Amino acid sequence: MAHPPAPAPTAAPAPSHGHSTPTEAIAGFIFVKIPVNRRHDEADPLHRREDTIDQMLRAQGLGLVVGWGDSLGERRPDGQRPAAYIRIDINAHDVQATRSALRALLPTLGAPAGTEIHYTLAGHSLRDMALETGWQLEQLFAPLKNRPNP
């Protein structure tokens, strides 16, 4: 009795930037807020930070960057709303390890004091905040009502 030929093996598609494959388990969502201080440095116009963070996360098997962008600040008297911070969205495979890696990497990318790493643990919204003296960890953070997380 003849058997039908077995299907040819196919390679799994390579993950594209900003997308995870079905086999990549996501343990949590993290976002990073990097303040834009125009007095000392310009915003990252080429968004090199996001690429560097994504490369580090992928190389260490921690997750990947899924989005990024500038968030507007308060309206000035001239009507302009300059960027207040850069936000980087991350799908993390291991929230604790990803936080640790980000705390080590962000200062090397010029992220200033006031940089925040937002995440959820045990149902609580928390953040790690960079201070001049180091990181302040697991600070309880209550998002504003009727407004999306910053």
N, C-alpha and C positions, 0 to 999 in steps of 0.2 A: 504494500500500500504506500503510495507516494504521499509525502507530506508537503504542504505548501512551503515555499522558501521562507526562511526567517527574514523579518524586515531588517534592512541595513541599519547598523547602529548610527545614531545621530549624536552629534556633539551638543552638549547643553549650550544654549546661547550665552554669550558673555554678557555680564551685567553692564548696562549702560549707565552713564552718570545720572544719579538721581533716582535710580530704580533698583529695587532689590529683586532677586530671583525668588521663586516660591520656596526654595529650600533654605533661604536665609531667614532664620527666626529673629523677629524683632522683639526685644525685651522691653524697650521703652523709647519714648520720644524725649529729646533734649533740644533746647535751643539756647544759643549763645547771643548775648547782647554786648556789642562793643561800642562804647561811646565814641562819637566823632567830636574831636576837639580841634576845631579849625585854627585856634591860636597857635597850637604847637605842631600839628601835622594835618595834612589833607586826608580826606576819606581815602580809602583804598580804591582808586579809580579803576583798577584792572581786576579787582576782587581776587587778588592772589591769596589772601588769607583763606578763603573758602576752598580753593584748590589744594592748598597745603594741608588744611585740616582733613579734607576728603582723602587725600593720598595717605596721610598718617593713619586714619581710621581703617582704611582698606588694607594697608600693609600689616597692621596689627590684628586684623580680623575683628575689629570692634564695631563696625557699622559703616555708615556712609552719609554724606551730606545730601539732603533731599531738596533743599531750597535755600535761598538767601535773598537779601535785599536791604535797601535803606529804609529806615522808618523816619517819618517827618517829625520835626520838633514843633514848638509853639510858633504861632504866626507872629512875625515881627511887624513893627509899625508900617513898614513898606509893603506889607502883604505877602512877603516871601516866607516860605516854611522850609528852612534848610534841614538837611538830614541831622537827626539827633544821635542816631546810632545805626550800626549795621547789625542785622539779625541773621543768624545762621541756623537752619533747621537740620536736625540730625536724627536718623533712625539708628538706635544703639542696640547691639546684641547683648551687651553687658553694661548696664547703667553705671555701676560703681567703677569699673575699669575705664570706661569712656570718660567719666568725670575726672579721674586721676590723670589720664593722658592729656586731656584738655588743659588742666591746671598746669601741667608741665610745659605744654606747647604754646599756649596763648601769650605768655610774656615774651617768648622769643620772636613772636610775630608783631610785637609792638603794641599789644593790647594794654591799655592804660588801667590805672586804678578806676574802679567803677564798672569794670567788665563783669558780667554776670553769666552764670551757667544755670539755666532753669530746668527742672526735672520733677518727676513725681516718684515718691517712695511710699509704700504702704498707704496709698490714697491721699497723701499730703503733698501739696505744691510747695516745693523747696527751691532754694537757690544757693549757690556758692558765689561769693562776691570777692573780687580782687580789691584789696586795700593796699595802701602804700607799704604796709608792714607784712603783707602776705594774704593768704586766702582765709576768709571767714566762711566756714562750711555749714551746710544743712540749716540755713536760715528759713524759718517758716515764712511763706509768701502767700498772701491772700489776693488773688486777682480781683480787680474792680468789678462790681456788678454791672451788667448791661454793656460790657465792653470786653472785646477779645483780649486774651493775654497779650502783654506787650511784646 
